Amino acid sequence: MVAPTIGAVNLIVDVHTHIYHPDIVKNWRGIAEREKLFGVLASGVVHKWAAGEDVLSAMDEDGVGESFVCGFAFSDLALCRESNDYVLDCAARSGGRLRPVIAVPPLARGAAGEIERCAELGAIGVGELQPEGQDFDISRIEETWRLAAVCHERGLFVMIHTAEPIGRGYPGKGGVGPIEAYRFAVNHPELRVVFAHWGGGLFFYEQMSGVKTALKNVWYDTAAAPFVYNPSIFGSAVASGAGEKLLYGSDFPLLRYPRYKKMIEAGLLTTDEFEKITSANVERLLHSGG
């Protein structure tokens, strides 16, 4: 299967990558003492650090045309702001190849103002938010309405970490799954949201007509799929009616495109289905009216 291209421009878009401000990398042990989830992930055996230049280098090697770059969703707004500035700067210097996705702790005083500031500087989304690490409940509208309101008003999507509720545990998996994700979508039907890591399996329920209607503005990314699922997961998503809502996300620097390409091809998708996952569906996410 050949990746979709127009002339020499590769259309593959990675919606889920992470980069870290050099000062955060340098001081990560001290930060980890007060940011427990960050500490769990940063000290994990599979964890890797990456800068903006690392994403661009990997994109050149792997044939990826564009990447959405996230920092880390800290519980401390000041740390998020430092990370956001780095993400925005890397994107501004990338010639349009990196698209900035910023983070805030949704319940912190000043979070809405930080989203507004970053939107003015070119942010396209907010995420990958970490509900448990940032101590907010995505199923409670009392805790999410401010986030949803400012993002909808600014035309930003929200990306939220989710995980499958069964199976083996792993660092950072957490307990936010399809039930919580569904409630978030029901509470905020106007908001475009990407549930990372397949929405913890939420896409399976798109086969239910009422649920599909409630999830009309929901997308799912493929981040970490090779660690959790068999290649058949891609065909299952298409069969569930979510083939036009699935977005290729690598979770770089954890994994890279060739690993996913091999997995997607093993899933026996058509060329059209492949192109939707790696490029076309992203256009719908970015240009949907909500």
N, C-alpha and C positions, 0 to 999 in steps of 0.2 A: 504494500500500500504506500502511495506517495503522499507526502504532506502537501496540503494545498498552498499554492503560490500564485501570485500575479506577477509575471515577469521575474525580476530578481528579488522581489519583496516577499519575504516569508510572512504568512498571515497567522502563524501559530502564536497564541496569546496565553501566557501563564498568569492566572489571576491570584496566585497565592505564593509569594516569596517573602523572605524576612531578611532585613539588614539591620546592623547595629552600629550606633555611634561609637567611634573609637574609645571615647571616655567610658562608655558603658562596658565595653570589652575589658578595658584596663582595670576597672573598679568593680568587676562583676561579683566578686566574693563579698565585698562589703554591701553591695546592693542586695545580694541574695539573703543577707541576714534579716532584712526587713521586707523583702518581697519573696514570700515563700514559694509561690508557684514558679516564679522566675528561677529561684534557686534549684528547685527540683529539676527543671528542664535544662538549665545551664550546666548542671553537674552530671547529667545523664550520659551514658556511654555512647549514644548515637548523636549527641548534640554537636553542632558545628557553628562557628562564627562566620559571618559574611559581611562584606562591605558592598557598597553600590557597584564598585568596579568588578567585584567578583560575580555579581549577577550578570553584568554586561559581557564579561568574558565567557561565562557558561552559555549565555544566549548565542554568542558568536560560534562557539564550538558545536552547539546542539541544533542550531537552525531555528531558534525561537525569535520571533520578530518583536514582541512587546511583552513586558512583565509588569504586573501590579506589585509594588513593593510596600511592605508593612514593616514597622518596627516591632516593638513588643508592647502589649497592653498592660502597663504597670497599674498598680493601685494608687500610686503617687502621681498627681497631675504634673508636678514639676518634671519628673522623669519622662512622662509621656511627651511633654512639651519639648524637652531636649531631643528625644527620639524623633518627634514630628519634624523639627527643624532640619534634622539630618536627612530624613526621608524626602522632604520637600526640596532640599538643596541637591541631592543626588538626582532626583527627577528633573530638576531644572537644567542640570548640566548634561543630561543624557540625549538631548536631541529628540525628545518625544518617545524614546524607547522604554523609559521607566515611567509608570503612572503612580502617583503618590496616594497611598491609603494610610490615614493617620489614626491615632488611638487616643481615647480619653477614658478615665474611670467615670462611668455615666452618672454616678450619684455625687461626685465631688462638686463643691462650689467652684464655679468657673468653667465647668466642662463645656457648656453650651457656647460660651465665649471663645473657647479654644477651637471648637469646631468651626465657628464663624470665621475666626482668623485664618485657619488653614484653608477653608473653602475659598477665601479671597486670594490665596496664594496658589490655588490650582488643585487642591485635593479633590479626588473623585469619589472617595468613600471613607468609611470609618470602620476600622477593624485591624486585625482579627481580634475582636473583643473576647475576653476570658471571663465569663460570668463568675466562676468560683474564685479565681485569683483576684478578681476585682470586687468580689462580694456584692453582687447584685443578682436578682432573680428575674430571668427573662420572661417568666410566665406571669409576673405581677405587673399590671399596667401602671400601678402607682410608682414603680421603679424604672419604667422604660419610656413613659410618655414624653418626657423632655427630650431624651435622645431621639426618639422617633420624630418628634415635631420639628426639631431644628434640621435634621437630616432630610426630611421630606421637603421642607421649605427651601433648602439649599440644593435639592436635587442630587443628594449623595446616597449611595447605597450603604447598607450596613452588613459587615461580615462578622459572624459569630461562631465561635468554637463550639462544636457539638461532637458527640461520640456515640457509638453503638452501646446500648444498655446491657448487652450480654457479651460473652466471650472473655478472652484474657484481659487482664489489666496491664497497663503500661504507664510510665511516668507522664503525667499531664493529661491522661485520658479524661478524668472527671466524670461527673454524674449527670451532666446536662445532655439530654437525648431528644428523641423525636417528640415526646409528649410536651416537654417544655418549649421546644421549637415551634410546634404546632400552635400552642397557646400564644406565643409571641406573634405569630403571623395572623391569628384571628384578632388579636388586640390591635394590630396595626396593618390592616389590609391595604392601605395606601402606600406603604413603605416597601421599597425594593430591598430585599434581604438575600444574602448569600449565606447559607448554612454550610460551614466548612466540614470536611470529612463526611460527605454524603448525607449531611443532616442526621447522622446516626441511624440512617435507614428510613427516614421520614418519606423519602421518595416512593417507597413501596406503596404507600397509602394514596398516592395520586390516582390509583385505580378506582377509588371511591369518589363518586361524582361530587358529593357535598364537600369532601376534603379537597378535591382538586380545585373547586371554586375558591375555597378559603386560601389556597396556596398559589393563587394566580400571579402574585408578585414575588414568588420564592424561587431561588436558584440553588443549586448544590455544586460544591466543588469536589474534585477527586483527590484532594490532598491526603497523602499517606496510604493510598489504596493498596500498593504492593505489600505493605506490612500487614494488612488486615484481611483483604478479600482475594478471592480467585478472579481470574479474568472474566468469568461469566457475569460478574456484577455489572459490566457495561451493557450486555444484552438484556439483563434484568431491568435496568433503568429504562432502556428503550421500550421494553415490553410493558412497563408500568405506566407509560405515557409521559415519562420525564426526560425523554431523549433531547428535547429542545430546551431543557432547563439545566443541563449538565455542563459544567465548565471545567476545563483542564486547569488544575492547580497542582503544583509540584511539592509545595512546602519546602522549597529550596532554602537553605543549603542541605536540608535533610536528604532530599532525593532530586534527581534531574530528569529531563525529558526522555532520554533514551529508554529508561526503565519503564516509563508509562507507555511510550509508543509500542514497545514490545508487548506490554500487557493488553493494550487496547486492540492491537492486531490479533492477539490470541483470543480476544472476545468475539471475533468473527463479525465485526460490524461492517456495514457497507461504507464505501468511500464518502457518501453523503453524510452518514451518521458520524463518521470520523471528523469530517470538516465542521460539523455543527459543534461538536465537543471542543475542538481546538481553536475555533475562530468565530463561526457565525453566531453562536449563542451569546457570545460576549457582546456583540453589537446590539442584540436585543436587550441585554441587561443595561447597557449604557444609554440606550436611546428609548427605552420604554417610558411611556408617559406615567406609569404608576397607577 
